[in-house]
Amino acid sequence: MRRALVAGNWKMNKTIEDGRKLARDVAQGIAQENPSGVDVLLGPPYLALTAVAETVSGSAIGVAGQNCSHHPDGAYTGEVSVSMLRDAGATHVILGHSERRELMGEGDGLIARKAAAASAGGLTPIICLGEPFTTRKAGKTLEHIAHQIEHSIQGAFTSPPPGGFIVAYEPVWAIGTGLTATPEQAQEAHAFIRERLEDIFGLECAQETRILYGGSVKPDNAADLFAGPDIDGGLIGGASLNGGDFLEIIRAARTDSAST
């Protein structure tokens, strides 16, 4: 059985002290409720990584970086390496988010290099895929996703890496807009991603890889979205900035909604 995973992407929000408080609230809520079968990650901004990792130390919560460089070190002003993320306490890193693709001009090839570097350096990459509205409207969603899988994932790994990877499907038109894919739309995309992973890496990899949904997930729609057999949890943006909302989404991802 694939364990459900709920990951919070805080983006460029929360100071160090704010991050400590939010992490503490989430950790205390999870400790009180002990939601079975759900893994939890917090993705704070770089400056708050160490503080958040220290706050959740000893709990079941992990910490993810929001991006990384594919270079191990060197004259790359403003960049953060895999080893720096690990030293700060991260176990995972989010790569290829649509905001990085759209706003920072990151292409599939660069994302593949980052994913390979992250995996080789001991972090589990969370590789984001998703289509803009014009692509969905044109009926080319699956074609777009297939291209991203080929160049962002297959381009990074010739075979499944030892530590595995996680995929996050995030329709661009549903990120921060209040719009959300229907449960049927989300399941269709997730099932397609799993089929492509089986074609490329084999059945075992496809069955073991967790595929998350992201895009305006909220407490009132999380359970319906997570009910899809190929949807293994969520990569949560805005709702992860509120401890109460995030805990409700974690509840929605309990074992009985996780895939087999």
TAMO-V309005 format. One record per helix or strand of 2 or more residues. SS is the DSSP state (alpha for helix, beta for strand). FROM is the first residue (numbers start at 0). TO is the last residue. Records with the same first field share a line. If there is no record, write none. Layout:
BEGIN
SS->FROM-TO  FROM-TO
END
This chain:
BEGIN
beta->3-8  37-42  60-64  91-94  123-128  165-169  210-213  232-235
alpha->15-32  45-54  81-87  97-103  107-119  132-136  140-153  171-173  182-200  202-207  221-225  237-240  242-251  254-256
END
